[in-house]
Amino acid sequence: LTFSSGNADLMLCTTIIESGLDIPRVNTIIIEDAQKFGLSQLYQLRGRVGRSGIQAHAWLLFPRQSQLSDKARKRLRAIQEFTQLGSGYQLAMRDMEIRGIGNLLGAQQSGQMEVIGFDLYMDMLEEAIAEIRGQEIPQVDETQVDLKVTAFIPADYIPDVDQKMSVYRDLVSASTRRELMEIVADLNDRYGSLPLAVGQLIKVLELKQIAKPLGFARIKPEGKQNVLMETPMEKPAWNLLVEKLPSHLRSRFIYAPGKVTVRGLGVLKPDKQLESLTDWLSQMQSALTAPALSGTMPSKDT
């Protein structure tokens, strides 16, 4: 409390502070023996500073390079490389490269990924999951949401153009809802509560994150009554998704080659359209979860 209130300039502590400690006035953290920390720990500890408009610094102290293990060097290099807001996903992927992934649903935490390489491992994993679920969900490069929603960052919320463009870039690059929420928390800390237009922007981006892995390339109004979702999906794959919805909702979705029409959704206000689609598509996502996998991950001979 003494440190938080500003009556002390220095706090000596353990890694307990990584668990959500939020003191906006803190602008410097010094981490001793940084080579002994995991990548997620370093990421969380670094996030304890820079939580306001004050420029912050994270000092990581470690021995000479020659005294570090190969994995320690890779962790330190990664935490130095990924410094942008919302870089948690990239760090998580790098952490998997360094540590190995292990059994997907088991307790083992070091599989045979290093034998075949990270990229090939991920390709094999995707193919195995697609084979297990028996249907191929098409991949799309991007999901375009063209609903009539007011979604932008107003000038009176972030007046500085460069800062605003930086936030836009961070939002667009966020690949998970967790990363979006981290950015939202940072915006609340720096600029105050989100205006309606920014909140709508977050909801649009969240819908895009959900719709893309389901194979929907574009979501737009169709007349005054309906909403259209464009997709290269085949009928068997669509059947796999729609069966995850309650029976009373399935009749609202009409499949035709190249598109899925959501009947009656267009009569709702745009924000309600967003909420409904996000909810319904989230339920469909459970179809992408493979059945329980047993055994170890693919080996070199697989």
Secondary structure by P-SEA (a helix, b strand, c coil): cccccccccccccccccccccccccccbbbbcccccccaaaaaaaaacccccccbbbbbbbbcccccccaaaaaaaaaaaacccccaaaaaaaaaaaacccccccccccccccccccaaaaaaaaaaaaaaaacbbbbbbcbbbbbccccccccccccccaaaaaaaaaaaaacccaaaaaaaaaaaaaccccccaaaaaaaaaaaaaaaaaaacccccccccccbbbbbccccaaaaaaaccccccccccccccccccccccccccccaaaaaaaaaaaaaaacccccccccccccccccc
